Amino acid sequence: MKIKKILNNNAVVVHDQGEEKIVMGSGIAFQKGKNDIVDPTRIEKVFIMDDSDQYGHLQEMLRTLPEEEIAVSESIISYAEQELEVTFNKHIHIALTDHLSFALERLTKGMIIQNTLLEEIRILFPREFQIGLHAKKLIWEKLQIEIPEDEVGYIAMHIHTAWVNAGAGGADANMAAMIRDIAEGIENAAGVSMNRSSANYERLVNQLENILQADETGKLRNELDPEIVRIAKERYVLAYEQAGRVARQVDEDYGYAFTDSQMVLIAMEINRVDTRLKDMVN
């Protein structure tokens, strides 16, 4: 591999077997110049971008962003791949590094980072959130910048998205937002406000994820027997009407239409929250 361009001390553009590639490794460009041969023992990652725009973006990012921020981002990605036993799509190297650099810039300027989906992310994506907590520790150790848990949640979502793109199943950020809004609709219907860190709220979020869960063909995994749906509609008349209002709002906001089975399950959650939690402080 011959060096075509040095991007930073740890990244170079090379010619290799007729292809242009970006090669990364600690100190890979140390005391090197154009047309020098890359030391193969220093190579840690090789990028061949099919998308020319992404390839150009990666080059520009590696050339302009602080090397220590890039190194931390790569450490987070490597740790996540090891923990999840997966190899991510190369786009994560752009997406996470770009995001992290912008977040760190905001924090150093004293700006506040808020994540309205923090508790839903913590509940729905526990493994990714633990990786985000590892990133928080790493960022402090390497950059002496303390990131809030709101930012941990954003890092967790980047990791989750990369994991889904690599073949893992599960909800996405849009689904997490929809679950949050359904939970709020249930609270409003029941006249209850739950502590977002409580076990009761965690149970509700997990139940809503189960209600919305579908297989690869789009078929719901938890459809009720039609006779159960009929009986439940008769038993939970008010809660079913309230579930209908929640469903109409979700359809308006997200274009997602509930089945009768899902409406009944939402009604049962409204009834449960109303009868069991109304007088509790969560």
Beta strands, then each sheet from edge to edge (+ up, - down):
strand 1: 2-8
strand 2: 11-16
strand 3: 19-24
strand 4: 45-47
sheet 1: 1+ 2- 3+ 4-
end
